[in-house]
Amino acid sequence: MRAVQVTGYGDVDKLELVETPIPEPKEKEVLVKVKACAINNTEIWMREGAYGTGSKSGWRPEGVQFPRTPGSDITGEIVKVGDQVEESMMGKDVVLFPFTSIGKEGFEHISEDMSFIGSEYDGGYAEYVVWPADLCFDMPLASYSESAVFSVSGLTAWHMVKQIQVQPGETVIVTGANGGVGSLNVQIASKVFGAKVIAVIGDLNGEEKMKELGAAHVLSYKSDSLAEEILEMNGGPVDSVLDVVGDALFATSLQVLKKGGKFCISGSAGGQKTNLDFRTLYLKHITMYGSVLGTRAEFKDMLKAISEGKIKPVIDKTFPLEKAKEAQVYFKNKGKLGKILLLPEE
């Protein structure tokens, strides 16, 4: 089969299209013919060494072992089952829960043994992938491509909104609202949990699309008076911030939060380090959350909301598998709206 492998830390020249044997499912696994795989920051940062190199590069202490096939947002068809898997799973169209762990229910995402597909296991930049049968769920939508955009971004967004315990009518700022996680934060906070969302993006040409996704207001982070605009638009401080940007909007986020407000971060595309005056936190009683991925129960709840039409897929562009390098370069461009997909059969 064809697969794209990361051969080491570095630029996109570390991605190689190779021919490799089709993997065999173990007794509790299934073989999935990959139909679509969405791109995430995770696999790019892993390749670039942003999580560290050597023993600190992955989710496990031993680090990523190269070569590794990346890709964690996967949909496809089950074409072979292991000895202990029900034959009835053959032919099912599935979406893959993106990590394994033996953590207790509700704590799977913070278990020490958590291992991620595309990092600790070979992932979806390939024509086939093996995965535990109990981590394969029915696709929420009829389309492979549309169902593939939610796994990591959607689970992360859902968990973020649940962490800050959004209540109907509260005001939530969503930064990076045009991206994979951000566009889902907008939808989940507004259309599932009933919040008033202020979306922060770069180019206001995307304002109409943001409002379609559920944003009540749309502002540009390029504004020199962003904090003042937020406070004026909301008639005062906001209840919560869902952030994927990091340093670039951190000071503004804390400035516009109300006393007792909540700040949840799941990414740092705008800077991984920041200056923090602790007095801001304790004098305003701000609660901070770090967030990535979520639980199996949250994954199921998210898939149900998608199947009910409360959350819609947002796709910017698709690429064939052999153009993985170009796809990752495009992914890093500013101004895109939604997810980027690799399609092995395109």
C-alpha positions in Angstrom: 0.0 0.0 0.0 1.0 3.6 -0.3 1.8 5.5 2.8 3.4 8.8 3.8 6.0 8.5 6.5 7.8 11.0 8.6 11.5 10.0 8.5 12.8 12.4 11.3 12.5 15.9 12.7 12.6 18.7 10.2 10.7 20.4 7.3 8.3 18.8 4.9 11.2 17.1 3.1 11.0 14.7 6.0 7.7 13.4 4.5 8.2 10.5 2.1 5.7 8.6 0.0 6.5 4.9 0.3 5.2 1.5 -0.6 4.8 -0.6 2.5 2.9 -3.9 3.3 -0.8 -3.7 4.3 -0.8 -4.2 8.1 -2.5 -7.2 9.7 -5.1 -6.7 12.4 -4.4 -8.3 15.7 -7.1 -10.4 17.5 -9.0 -7.3 18.8 -8.3 -5.0 15.9 -9.7 -4.2 12.5 -8.2 -3.2 9.2 -9.6 0.0 7.9 -9.4 1.1 4.3 -8.7 4.8 4.7 -11.1 7.0 2.8 -10.2 10.4 4.3 -7.8 11.8 6.8 -7.9 15.4 8.1 -4.7 17.3 8.9 -4.0 18.6 12.4 -1.3 20.8 14.0 -0.3 17.8 16.0 1.4 15.9 13.3 3.1 19.0 11.9 4.5 19.9 15.3 5.6 16.4 15.9 7.6 16.5 12.6 9.0 19.9 13.4 10.0 18.8 16.9 7.9 21.5 18.5 7.0 19.0 21.3 10.7 18.3 21.8 13.0 15.8 20.1 14.2 12.4 21.3 12.5 11.2 24.4 10.1 14.2 24.7 8.7 14.2 21.2 5.5 12.3 21.6 2.8 11.4 24.1 4.8 8.6 25.6 8.1 8.8 27.5 10.1 7.0 24.8 9.2 9.6 22.2 8.2 9.1 18.5 9.9 6.2 16.7 10.7 7.0 13.1 9.7 6.3 10.4 6.1 7.0 11.4 3.0 7.4 9.4 1.1 10.4 10.8 -2.6 11.2 10.7 -5.3 11.0 13.4 -8.6 12.2 11.9 -9.5 9.1 10.0 -12.6 7.7 8.4 -12.9 4.5 6.3 -14.4 1.1 5.7 -13.6 -2.0 7.8 -12.3 -4.6 5.3 -10.8 -7.2 7.7 -11.4 -8.1 11.4 -9.2 -9.8 14.0 -10.0 -13.2 15.5 -11.9 -11.8 18.5 -13.9 -9.2 16.6 -17.5 -9.7 15.5 -17.8 -10.5 11.8 -20.7 -8.1 11.7 -18.2 -5.2 11.7 -17.0 -6.1 8.2 -18.0 -3.4 5.7 -18.9 -0.8 8.4 -18.1 2.8 7.7 -16.3 4.2 10.7 -14.6 7.1 12.3 -11.6 6.3 14.6 -11.3 7.5 18.2 -7.8 8.9 18.1 -5.9 7.4 21.0 -5.6 4.3 23.3 -5.4 4.4 27.1 -6.3 2.3 30.1 -7.4 5.3 32.1 -10.7 5.1 34.0 -13.8 6.3 32.2 -13.8 10.0 32.1 -10.0 10.2 32.6 -8.8 8.4 29.5 -7.3 11.6 28.0 -5.0 12.2 31.0 -3.8 8.6 31.5 -0.1 8.1 31.7 -0.2 5.4 29.0 -2.2 7.5 26.5 -0.9 6.7 23.0 -1.9 8.6 19.9 -2.6 7.3 16.4 -0.1 9.0 14.0 2.4 9.5 16.8 2.8 6.2 18.8 0.9 4.2 16.2 1.0 4.5 12.4 -1.9 6.7 11.3 -4.1 7.7 8.4 -1.7 9.2 5.8 -2.0 5.8 4.2 -4.3 3.6 2.2 -4.9 1.2 5.2 -4.6 1.4 9.0 -5.2 -1.0 11.9 -7.0 0.1 15.0 -8.8 -1.5 18.0 -12.3 -2.5 17.1 -13.8 -0.9 20.2 -12.4 2.5 19.2 -14.1 2.5 15.8 -17.5 4.3 15.8 -20.2 4.6 13.2 -19.7 7.7 11.0 -22.0 10.5 12.0 -22.6 11.6 8.4 -22.9 9.8 5.1 -19.7 11.4 3.7 -16.3 10.1 4.5 -14.7 13.5 4.0 -17.3 15.4 6.1 -17.1 12.8 8.9 -13.3 13.0 9.0 -13.0 16.6 10.1 -14.2 16.1 13.7 -12.1 13.5 15.5 -9.2 15.5 17.1 -10.4 19.0 16.5 -14.0 18.3 17.4 -13.1 16.2 20.5 -10.7 19.0 21.7 -13.3 21.7 21.1 -16.1 19.7 22.8 -13.9 19.1 25.8 -12.9 22.8 26.0 -16.5 23.9 26.1 -17.4 21.3 28.7 -14.4 22.3 30.9 -15.5 25.9 31.1 -19.1 24.7 31.8 -20.7 27.1 29.4 -24.3 28.2 30.3 -26.9 29.5 27.9 -26.6 33.2 27.3 -23.0 33.5 28.5 -20.5 35.3 26.3 -17.6 33.3 25.0 -14.7 34.6 23.0 -13.3 32.1 20.5 -9.8 32.9 19.1 -8.5 31.4 15.9 -12.2 31.0 15.0 -11.5 30.2 11.4 -9.3 27.2 12.1 -10.2 23.5 12.7 -10.7 23.7 16.5 -11.8 27.3 16.5 -14.6 26.9 13.9 -15.9 23.9 16.0 -15.6 25.9 19.2 -17.9 28.5 17.6 -20.5 25.9 16.7 -20.4 23.8 19.9 -20.5 26.8 22.2 -23.3 28.5 20.4 -25.5 25.8 18.8 -25.1 23.0 21.3 -24.7 25.0 24.6 -26.5 28.2 23.8 -23.7 30.7 24.4 -23.2 34.1 22.7 -20.0 33.8 20.8 -17.6 36.6 19.8 -15.3 35.1 17.1 -11.8 36.5 16.6 -10.2 36.0 13.2 -7.7 37.7 11.0 -9.5 38.6 7.8 -13.0 40.0 8.2 -13.9 38.7 4.8 -14.8 35.5 6.8 -17.4 37.4 8.9 -20.4 36.0 7.2 -19.2 32.4 7.4 -18.5 32.9 11.1 -22.0 34.1 11.7 -23.4 31.1 9.8 -21.5 28.9 12.2 -23.1 30.6 15.1 -21.0 33.7 16.0 -23.0 36.7 17.3 -20.1 39.1 16.6 -16.9 38.8 14.6 -13.7 40.9 15.2 -10.2 41.0 13.8 -7.2 40.3 15.9 -5.4 42.9 13.7 -7.3 45.7 15.4 -5.2 48.0 17.6 -8.2 48.3 19.9 -9.4 44.7 20.1 -10.0 44.7 23.9 -12.0 47.9 23.8 -14.1 46.6 20.8 -14.9 43.4 22.7 -15.9 45.2 25.9 -18.1 47.7 23.9 -19.7 45.0 21.8 -20.5 42.9 24.9 -21.5 45.8 27.1 -18.8 44.8 29.6 -16.4 41.9 30.4 -17.0 38.4 29.0 -17.6 35.1 30.8 -15.0 32.8 29.1 -12.3 32.6 26.5 -11.6 29.5 24.3 -8.1 30.0 23.0 -6.0 28.2 20.4 -3.6 31.1 19.7 -1.5 31.5 22.8 0.8 34.5 23.4 -0.5 36.8 20.7 -3.9 37.2 22.3 -3.2 36.2 25.9 -3.0 39.7 27.4 -6.2 40.8 25.6 -8.0 37.6 26.8 -7.2 38.3 30.4 -8.0 41.9 30.1 -11.6 41.3 28.8 -12.5 38.5 31.2 -14.9 39.2 34.0 -14.0 38.6 37.6 -14.5 34.9 38.1 -14.0 34.3 34.4 -12.6 31.2 32.7 -9.8 30.8 30.2 -9.2 27.6 28.4 -6.3 27.0 26.0 -5.7 24.1 23.6 -3.1 25.5 21.2 -0.4 28.1 20.8 -0.1 28.9 17.1 0.5 32.6 18.0 3.3 31.9 20.5 4.1 29.1 22.9 5.5 31.3 25.7 4.1 34.5 27.3 4.6 37.0 30.2 2.1 36.7 33.0 1.5 39.0 35.9 0.0 36.6 38.5 -1.9 39.5 40.1 -4.2 39.5 37.1 -5.2 35.9 37.9 -5.8 36.2 41.6 -7.2 39.7 41.7 -9.8 38.7 39.0 -10.3 35.2 40.3 -9.6 33.7 36.9 -9.7 30.0 36.4 -7.3 28.6 33.8 -7.6 25.3 31.9 -5.2 23.4 29.7 -7.0 21.2 27.3 -6.4 18.7 24.6 -8.6 15.8 23.3 -11.2 14.5 25.6 -13.1 11.4 26.8 -14.8 8.6 24.9 -18.2 9.7 26.4 -17.6 13.2 25.0 -16.6 11.7 21.6 -20.0 9.8 21.5 -21.9 13.0 22.6 -20.1 14.9 19.9 -20.9 12.3 17.2 -24.6 12.4 18.2 -24.7 16.2 17.9 -23.1 16.0 14.5 -25.6 13.4 13.3 -28.4 15.6 14.6 -27.1 18.5 12.4 -26.1 20.7 15.4 -22.5 20.8 14.3 -21.5 21.0 10.6 -18.3 20.1 8.9 -16.2 23.0 7.6 -13.7 22.0 4.9 -11.3 24.4 3.2 -9.5 22.1 0.7 -8.7 18.5 -0.1 -5.5 17.0 -1.4 -4.6 13.5 -2.8 -2.3 11.4 -0.5 0.8 11.9 -2.6 0.5 15.7 -2.1 0.9 15.5 1.7 3.8 17.9 1.6 1.8 20.5 -0.2 -1.2 19.9 2.1 0.9 20.5 5.2 2.4 23.7 3.8 -1.1 24.9 2.8 -2.3 24.0 6.3 0.1 26.5 7.9 -1.2 29.4 5.7 -3.2 32.1 7.5 -6.7 32.9 6.4 -8.0 29.4 5.6 -11.4 28.4 6.9 -11.9 24.9 8.3 -10.1 21.6 7.8 -7.6 20.3 5.2 -8.1 16.7 4.0 -6.0 14.0 2.5 -7.9 11.6 0.3 -6.0 8.4 -0.5 -8.2 7.5 -3.5 -8.4 11.0 -5.1 
